[in-house]
């Protein structure tokens, strides 16, 4: 039977074989349709990944902005707490207190020393325990048991000696304390695009603490929590600060060490 089919109906057998092969494969139209569907699926997947990538990037940026904002607030709050050091020789803690600017005296590095020998009226060179790193022009506070007074350094501090810009006016006994005070100022500086930079100025050297600021406000409060513009009764500072158009906004209250 197979031989007969091969001899008599060979063409018909071959035709059936070809038809069987066509039925089990793909036509050109089917292949093009499959490629089209794959392209649509891939395009949709790419758009989805792009959307998620954008969201992830935005979240990452927001997290970084929040971290930078918190670090800047930590620095500002930590130094504001030291503003009471100016009360050693003054009636008020703040040299300047505005909504977007504050200036005060603070012992930022906890720099202190003691006199190891008596000083007489008119004397400018004082013998101390340690004064290395005390820079020329810095403000110093000299405290006896009775009172404290301000002066300035006429030269860089040495191992066991400092030189004052003005001579002492009364006898200073050994054991009296000396404190180094920094003049600290925080203020806003305009950036391109309408945002601001929070500047930190210590003894005349300014640097950027945080950029991209869209909100910054300082409120000064009494011990009872009421807002005041009188530096004589200011005991707390409320800081409100934000970054970015839709970025984080934080508020902190700082109590002065007075």
N, C-alpha and C positions, 0 to 999 in steps of 0.2 A: 504494500500500500504506500509506504514511504517512497519506494523507488518510482511507483507510478506517478505519485505527486511530483517527484523531482523531474520525471521525463515529460509527462503530459501537461501537468499544470504548474510547471516551475515558476512561470511568471506570476500566477495567482498566489502561490505559496510565498514568494518573495514580497508581494504586495501586502499579504497579511502580516508578514514579519515586520515590515516597515511601519504598518499601522500600529502594531503592538508597541513598537519603540516610541512612536509619537505620543501615544496615550499615557505612557509612564513618565515622560519628561515635562519640560516647561516650554511654553511658547514664548515668543519675543514680547508679546503684550503683557503676559503674566510677569515676566522678568522686569520689565519697565515699571509695572505697577508696584512690585515689591520694592524696587529701588526708591520709588517715590514715597512709599509709606515709611521706609527706613529714614529717608531724608527728613520727613516731617517729625518723626520721633526724635531724631538726633537734634534737630533745631529746637524743639521744645525742651529737651534735656539741657541744652546749652543755655537757653534763656533762664531756665530754673536755677541752674548752677550760678549764673551771673547774678540773679536776684539774691540768692543766699550769700554769695560772696560779698555783695554790696552791703547787706545787712550785717554780716560778720565784721566787715571792715568798719562800719559805723559804730557797732558795739565796742570794738577794740579801741577806736578813737575816743569814745565816751569814757571808757574805763581808764585810759591813759590821762585824759583831761581831769577826771575825778582824782586820780592819784596825785597829779601835779598840784591840783587845787588844795588837797589835804596837806601836802608837804609845805606849800607856801603858807597856809594858815598855821601850821605847827611852828614855823619860824617866827611869824608875826606875833602869834599869841605868846610864845616863849619869851620874846624880847619885851613885849608890852608888860608882862608880869614884873619885869625888873625896873620899870619906870619910877618906882618909888624911891630908888637910890638918890634921885635928885632932891628929895626932901631933907637930906642930910644938911643941906646948906640953903635951901629955898623953901618958900611957903607952898609951892605948887609942884605937882609931879610933871606936868606937861609944859614945854616951852611954846608949843603950838598945838591946838586941837580944833580941827575943822572936819567937815563931813568926809572929805577925801584926802586929808593930809594930817599927819600927826608927827610931832617932834618931841623928844625927851632925852634925858640923860640916864644911862644904865651902865652897870659894870658887867659887860657881856661875857668876859672871860674869867669872872670872879678873881680879878687881879688885886691882891692885897699884900701888904708887908707891914713891918713894924720898925720903928726907930730903935737903934741899939745904942744911941748916945744922945745926951741932951743937946738941944739947939738954943742959941741965945738970940735975942732980938737983933735984927739986921743980918742974920745969917741966911745964906742961900743954899749952901751945900749941906745936905743932911745924910747922916750915916744910917743905913737901913740893913735889914736882913738880906733882902734880895730884890733887885729891880731890873734884872736883865729882860729886855724886850719892851720896856716902857718907852714908848716913842716920844721924840721931841714934839712939843706943842700939845700933848695930851693934857686933859684936865685931871687934876688930882685933888682929892679931898683929904685934908689932914685933921684928924680928930683926937682931941685930948679928952680927959674925963669931963671937962666943963662944956666944951663947944667944938664945932666943926667949921672949917673954912676951906674955900676953894683956892687953887693956885694952878699954875701951868708949868710944864717941864721946859726948861730953857735948852736942854740937850737930852739926847738919848740916855736912858737909865743905864747905870753900870752895875757891876756885881753887887757892891755894897754901898753905893752912893747915888744920890739923885741931886740935880741942880734945879732950883726953882727959878721961875721967871721973875718973881717978886720976893724980896726977903721977908722972913717971918717978922711979925710985929710984937710978939711976946715970947717968953721962954716956953719951949716945948720939951717936956720930960721924955726920957727914954721909955719905950713901951707904948708910946702913942701910935695909933694906927693910921695907915695911908691906904686910900682906895683909888684905883684908876677908873675914871668915868669916860664912857664913849658917848658922843653926841649922835643920836640915831634919828633918822627921818624916813618916813614912808610917804610916798606920794604917787600920783598917777601921771603918766606921760602918754600923749596921743600917738597911736600907731596909724599906719595907712589902712584905710578901710573903715575907719570910725571906731575901732576898738582901742584898748588902752593897755599899757604895761604898768605893772606895779613895781615901782622903783624902791630900792633899799639903799640908803646913804648912811654910811658910818664914818664919822670924822672927815667928811668931805669926799669920800670915795663912793661913787654911785654905781650900782649894778642892777640888772633886771632880776626881780624875784619871780615874776610870772607874767607871761604875755597872753594876748587874746582875751583880756578881761572885758566883759560887757556890763558887769555890775560891781560896784564897790561903794560901801557906805560905812561910816564909823559913827556910832551913837555913844555918847558919854552919859553914864548913869551915876546917880548918888547911891549911897548905901541902902536907901529905901527903894531903889529901882526906878526912880523917875529920871527922865531925860533932862540934862543940864548943859548949859554952855559956860558954867562957872568952873574954871580949873581948880578952885580951892575946895570944892566939894565932890569932884569927880573921883569915884572909887572903882568903877567898872567901865569896861569898853565892850560894846557889842559890835561885832564885825560881820557884815553881810557881803559875800563875794561870790561871783559867778563867772564862768567862762563859756564862750561859744554862744551862737544865737539861740540854740535850744539846749545848751549844756547844763551841767549841774549847778545848783545854787546852795551854798552852805552858810549857816549862821552860827557864830560862837560868841559866848560871853567870857570875858577875861577879867579877873579880879586883880587889882594892883596890890603889891606887897608893901602896904603902908601901915 
